[in-house]
Amino acid sequence: MNFFTRLGRRLISMINEPTADGYVFRVDMRLRPYGDSGPLVTSFAALEEYLVSQGREWERYAWIKARVIAPPESPQAASQQTAELMQLAQPFIFRKYLDFGAIDSMRKLHAQIRQEVQRRDRLNNIKLGPGGIREIEFTAQVFQLIRGGQDAKLRVRPTQRVLQVLAANGQLGSQVVADLDAAYVFLRNLEHRLQYLDDQQTQELPKKPEDRQIIAAAMGYADYAALLEQLDRHRALVSQQFDQIFGAQEERPNDTQLWREEITADELIPSLEKLGYRTAPDSAQRLIQLRDSNRYRQLPELSKQRLDKLIPQFIDLSAQHPAPDATLARLLTLLEGISRRAAYLAFLAEYPQALQRLARLVAASSWASEYLAQHPALLDELLDAREMYQPPEWQQIDRDLQARLDDCAGDTERQLDVLRQTQQEQTFHLLAMDLQDLLPLETLSDHLSDLADLLLAPRAETELGDRAQTPLR
């Protein structure tokens, strides 16, 4: 280790230290595990231990763009080493489940950045300021962190490529992606020209009139005012899209009337009756049992806060359906089932529009409620109503399924999980359409048969073998 530590220091010095000819790259080794107090060189085993036990959320964002440099002389050994390192880090970066908690953690990190920008009066920073490069990167990266564990196409480094994948997946509109892409190119070009000016690592707009004119001319504008007009237009579009994704949820002022730690059943009953609950005492008792349960009391503080915000919304939403007591009971059962899965609570907290669809489904069918409780990953399907109620296109579903199976080739357990997920997703879509009377019974039966054919079709490229006969439910 000592040899490699000395070698690393010499290499950093050669790359980072300015000479008469300038320098090669700026190097910041504070980003290593444990920062300045950590070793400069570490083993793969020590790195893995750090990521599992100490890895921070911001490090997940940084690792998305990580790549191996200075490989050994043998290309084959370099490839093997690169694969080993990235395989070690992938579970830390891209979680196997849908990680909706990434939205809140990234929102908090961005809030810290904005506070620092304001404190240092750096609002004209085109990277860290409002509508800057970092907001475009965060917009792309949050989808990578949420869905990268299940969608291999999102495990790419370049921000522009990620945006294109999001457009192809329908997760961002094509016009939104075009606007973000144009803004990213503009801001990066401007950043480069700012740094050319005095050979400094800066993203600050110049203050001197002569420097402003130089930058404007370098960007192809007649004057600085014209450049600033275009810059403001890009930054406004970026900020608007960023706020749509990361905007904090509005506080509900009346939540404390329906749910608080010390509330009693006697206090709840009049409020529930006023909302139209027919067996308000039973519903009130159900709520109190949840609050007093060990499961609720043992939740981490953040999960408890999210659950406390969700319950009043469930009470209000249930009241909008013909059988509010039954609807609330089903929603609370589902909530109890997922309460220890922070990612699902984060999903419900981040997407209030999904709550309305969820309430509508469980109000219409107890079987739908039970199915969601058994397979909470299906909550993600509630995000896009247009997709949820579209008749299945089996050829496209087949291609997507094959791509997902190829992504985990050699891992039979994961391939079986992919088959199960596909079966559950398509069953849920058909259930949702059936509850909305969008499919005649004969057509629904045909689709279920098509789903069975899809799952049982022989796939030469996979290694499922006889294990494919494992029950998928």
Long-range contacts (C-beta under 8 A, 24 or more apart in sequence): 1-39, 1-41, 4-41, 5-39, 5-40, 5-41, 8-40, 8-41, 9-40, 11-70, 22-199, 26-201, 31-62, 44-84, 44-85, 44-88, 47-88, 47-89, 48-88, 51-88, 51-89, 51-92, 52-92, 55-92, 57-102, 57-105, 57-106, 57-109, 58-109, 59-92, 60-92, 60-93, 60-102, 60-145, 61-106, 61-109, 61-138, 61-141, 61-145, 63-89, 63-92, 63-93, 64-93, 64-141, 64-144, 64-145, 64-157, 65-157, 67-157, 90-155, 93-145, 93-148, 94-144, 94-145, 94-148, 94-149, 94-154, 94-155, 95-145, 95-149, 95-343, 96-149, 96-150, 97-149, 97-341, 97-343, 97-377, 98-146, 98-147, 98-149, 98-150, 98-343, 98-347, 98-377, 98-380, 99-145, 99-146, 99-149, 99-343, 100-146, 100-343, 100-344, 100-346, 100-347, 100-350, 101-342, 101-343, 101-346, 102-142, 102-145, 102-146, 103-142, 103-146, 103-245, 103-246, 103-346, 103-350, 104-346, 104-349, 104-350, 106-138, 106-141, 106-142, 106-145, 106-246, 107-246, 107-248, 110-134, 110-135, 110-138, 110-246, 122-204, 124-204, 124-205, 125-203, 125-204, 125-205, 126-187, 126-190, 126-191, 126-194, 126-203, 126-204, 126-205, 126-231, 126-235, 127-187, 127-191, 127-203, 128-203, 129-235, 130-235, 130-239, 131-183, 131-234, 131-235, 131-236, 131-237, 131-238, 131-239, 131-242, 132-187, 132-203, 132-235, 132-238, 133-184, 133-187, 133-188, 133-191, 133-203, 135-238, 135-239, 135-242, 136-180, 136-183, 136-184, 136-187, 136-238, 136-242, 138-242, 138-246, 139-180, 139-238, 139-241, 139-242, 139-245, 140-166, 140-180, 142-245, 142-246, 143-171, 143-172, 147-171, 150-404, 150-421, 152-403, 152-404, 152-407, 159-184, 160-184, 160-185, 170-384, 170-387, 176-241, 179-237, 179-238, 179-241, 180-237, 180-238, 180-241, 182-234, 183-234, 183-235, 183-237, 183-238, 186-230, 186-231, 186-234, 187-231, 187-234, 189-219, 190-215, 190-219, 190-231, 193-218, 193-219, 249-309, 249-349, 249-350, 249-352, 252-309, 252-312, 252-313, 254-312, 255-308, 255-309, 255-312, 258-311, 258-312, 258-315, 258-316, 259-287, 259-291, 259-308, 259-311, 259-312, 259-315, 261-291, 263-288, 263-291, 264-288, 272-315, 275-315, 275-316, 275-319, 275-324, 276-319, 276-324, 277-319, 277-324, 277-325, 277-328, 278-324, 278-325, 279-325, 280-325, 282-325, 283-324, 283-325, 283-328, 283-329, 286-328, 286-329, 286-332, 287-311, 287-315, 287-332, 290-332, 290-335, 290-336, 293-336, 295-336, 295-339, 295-340, 296-339, 299-339, 299-340, 300-342, 302-342, 303-339, 303-340, 303-342, 303-345, 306-342, 306-345, 306-346, 306-348, 306-349, 307-335, 307-339, 307-345, 309-349, 310-335, 310-345, 310-348, 310-349, 310-355, 311-335, 313-352, 313-355, 314-355, 314-359, 317-355, 317-356, 317-359, 318-359, 318-363, 320-359, 321-359, 321-360, 321-363, 322-363, 323-363, 326-363, 326-366, 327-359, 327-362, 327-363, 330-362, 330-363, 330-366, 330-369, 331-358, 331-359, 331-362, 331-369, 333-369, 333-373, 334-358, 334-362, 334-369, 334-372, 334-373, 334-376, 337-373, 337-376, 338-373, 338-376, 338-379, 341-376, 344-376, 344-379, 347-379, 347-380, 348-379, 351-382, 351-383, 353-383, 354-379, 354-382, 354-383, 357-382, 357-385, 357-388, 358-382, 361-432, 361-435, 364-435, 365-431, 365-435, 367-431, 368-431, 368-432, 368-435, 371-427, 371-428, 371-431, 372-428, 375-424, 375-428, 377-421, 377-424, 378-424, 378-425, 378-428, 381-425, 381-428, 381-429, 381-432, 388-429, 388-432, 388-433, 389-429, 389-432, 389-433, 389-436, 389-438, 390-429, 391-433, 391-439, 391-447, 392-426, 392-429, 392-430, 392-447, 392-450, 392-451, 394-450, 394-454, 397-422, 397-426, 397-454, 398-454, 398-457, 401-454, 402-459, 402-461, 405-459, 405-461, 405-462, 406-461, 406-462, 409-461, 409-462, 409-463, 410-463, 412-463, 412-464, 412-465, 412-467, 415-462, 415-463, 415-464, 416-464, 416-467, 416-468, 416-470, 419-455, 419-464, 419-468, 419-472, 420-472, 420-473, 422-454, 422-455, 423-451, 423-455, 423-472, 423-473, 424-473, 426-451, 427-451
